[in-house]
Amino acid sequence: MQLPSPLLRGTLVRRSKRFLADATLENGEEITAHIANSGSMLGLNEPGMEVWLSESDNPKRKLKYSWELVRDGDGLVGINTMRPNKIVAEAITAGKIGELTGYSGLRPEVRYGKNSRIDILLTEDGRPNCYVEIKSVTLKRGGKDSDRAEFPDSITARGTKHLGELCDMVAAGSRAVMFYLVQREDCKIFSIASDIDTAYADALATAIKQGVEVICYACRVTPGEIVIDHPLLTKL
C-alpha cells in the first residue's frame, strides 16, 4: 500500500492526548497531529523519537497532519490503524497470502455479528464464506535482542468481542480468520501479551479450539509504502 506522499519527518514532543501528538518538523515548525490508534503504543511514543507524518489538503479537517510511522531502533513501525485493512486486502488480491487464496469476491466492512462489521469478507461459489478480522500489531518488548511481536498493547474489550463473533461464524458453517498484521520488519515470532490482557488471551485460546484460524504476517515498512512481506511463526 502506498502511503500519502511525501511524508514529513519530525521529532515527537509528546503524545498529549489519546488521539493527539505534538511534534516538531524538520523546518522547526511545531504541529499537532492526529493519532489513528486507540492502543497504548507501548514503547513507541517516547519524546524524541523520529516520526513520519502525512499532510492532508482537506480544508474541512480540524488537524491536517496524521501520524503514520515511528522509528524504533533501526526500523520503522506503522502505527496508523486505518491502514491495515487496505494492506491486507491488496495482498489478498495479489495472491500474496497463500492461506486466503481461491476467493473471487472481497468485500470490506460487511455487517455481521452483534452490531459489528467484519474487516474483510471473502466469497466464492461452492465454498463457505470467509470472515477475516484484522488487528494491527506494533508491540515489541525486550529491546534490540528481542524478535517477538505481541498483541495487544492494552486491554481490548472490543477485540475480545470480535473473537466471540468469529466463533459464532464458525458455528454457523463459515470460515473465520483472525489476521494479525505486524507493521514492522524486526520480528520473527508472534505471540499474545497475556500479561496485558488475560481476557483476550483466554478468548483467543477458546476461539482456536472452536475452529477460528490464526494468520500472522510481517510488513516491509518505508516512508513510501507498507506492504506485506512474510508470515511469522506464531507461539500462542
N, C-alpha and C positions, 0 to 999 in steps of 0.2 A: 504494500500500500504506500503510495506516495504521500509524503507529508506536505502541508502547505509550504510553499517556497517563496522567499527564503526564510528559514527560521533565524531568529535573532538570539545571539549568545549573551548571557548575562551572569550575574552572581546573585545567589539567593541571600536576601537580607533576613527574612523570616517568613514562616507560614503564619500569618497574622490571625487568620480565622480558618475554619474548616475548609472553605472553598475559596480562600483568598491568600495570595502570596505577594510579598513585596520583594522586588528585585532591582538591581542596578544594571542597566545595559552597558555595553562596551563604550558607548559615547558619553557615559556618565549620567544619563537620564535615569531618574528613579521612577519606577512604574509599579502598578498593582495589577496582577494577573489573576484570571480565573483558574481554579483548580477543578478539573473534572475527575475528581477522585474522592470518594467518601471514606476511604480507609485511613489508617493511621500514617501510612507511608513511612513506616519504621525504618530508620537508617538512611532515609532519602530526603529529609527536609532539614538538614543541619545548616545553619548560617555559614555562608562562604562557599557552598557547593556551586559548581558550574551548572547552569540551567540553560535550556533552549526553549524559546517562546515563539508561538505563531502570532501573527498580527492580522486582525480582521479589518476589512474596509467597510463593514456594515455600520452605517451611522446610527442605527437603532440599538446597537449593543451598548450596554452600560459600561462594560470593560472591553477594550479592543484587543487585549493580549490574553493568550491562553498558555498555560504551562504544559509543554509537551514532553520534554526529556530532561533527565538529570544525569550527570556523570558520577558514577560510583566506582572508584578505583580507576582502572584503565578503560572501562567500557561505559556505554550509555544505556540508560534504562527508560523505557516508555512508561509514563505514568498517567497518561490520559485514558481513562476507562471508556471513552466514547469511540476509541479506535479499534479495539479487539474484534468486534463483530465483523467489521469490514475486512480486517486482516484475514480472519478465518474463512469468510465467505469467498474471498479472492483465491485463497489456497485450495479450497474445495473445488471451485470451478476450474482451476488449473490442474486438478488431479494430483496435487502435492501431498494430500493426506490419504494414504492408502486405505485406512480404516473407514473412510467415508466416500469411497468411490462407488459408482454404479447407480447414482440417482440423477435423473434428468431435471427434477424440479427442486428449486431452492427459494424459499420464501422467508424473509426476515420478520421478526416481531409479530408472530401469529398468536392470537389469544388462545389460551388454554388454561387448565387447572382452575385455581381459585383466584380469579381476577388477576391473572398473570399473563405475560407474553413470553413465549419461547424465543430465544435469540435467533435460531435458525430451524426451520422445518424442512427436511429433505423428503421428497416423494418420488416414487417410481411405481409404475403399474406392475402388479404382481408381487410387490414387496411391502412389508409393513412400513408405515411412516416412521421416520427417524427424527426424534426431538433432540436438539443439540443445545445445551445450556453452556455458556462461555463465561469463564472467570479470568480476569486479568491478574497475573502473578508478578509481583515485583520484589517480594521479600527475600533477602539472603542474609542470614546471620552467621557470625563466626569469623568475619574478616576475610582477607585475601586467600587464606588457606582453605576456606570453605568452597564447596562446589554444589551446595544444596539449595534449591529454591523451595519456598514454603508458602502455603496458603492456609488460612487467611492471615492478614497482618493486624486484624482487630476482630472483635466479636461481630458476627454477621447473621443475625436472625433471618434476614431476607434470604441469604444463601442456604440456610437450613431448611427454610420453607420450600425453596426450589428443589432440593433433593427429595423431599416428600412428594412433590408433584411429579418428578421424574419416575418415582416408584409407581405412582398411580398410572402413568402411561404404559409402563411395562406390564402391569397387571391387566391393562385393557388390551394387550396384544401388540403394542407398538414397541419400537426400539427406542431406547433413551441413552444419551451420551452426556457425560459431564466432561467438558473440554477445558483444560487448564492451559492458558496461553502465557508462557513465561516471556515477558517483554525485556529480555536481557540475554547476553551471549555467554556469560561466565559460569553457567551451571551445567552439571551432568546428571543430577538426581533431583527428583521432585518428591516432596512428602507433605503431610498435613501438619500444621503447627497446632497440635492438640493442646499444648500448654496455654495457647492464646484463646482458643475456643473449643472446649471439650465437647460441647453440644454438637458443633458442626462435625467434629471428628467422628463422634458416635453415629450421627445421621449418615455420614458417608459410608461408614462400615456397614450399616444396615442396608443402604441403597445398593451397595455392591452385592451383598448376599441376595438381594431381590432381583438382580439382573441388570442394574444400571452399569454401563460401561464407563471406564475412565480412560481418557486420552490426554497426553501432555506433550506439547511441542515448545521448543525454544525458538526465539526470533533472532534475526540479524538486524541490528539497530544502528542507523546512521542518521545524521541531520537531514537526510533527504528521503529516507524511507524506513519502514518497518515491515519485514517480510518473514514468514515462517521459514525456518531453516531445517530443523531435525527433531525427531522425538527424543524425549528424556526418559531415562529409567525411573519408574515410579516405585517408591517404597512406602506402602500405605499400611 
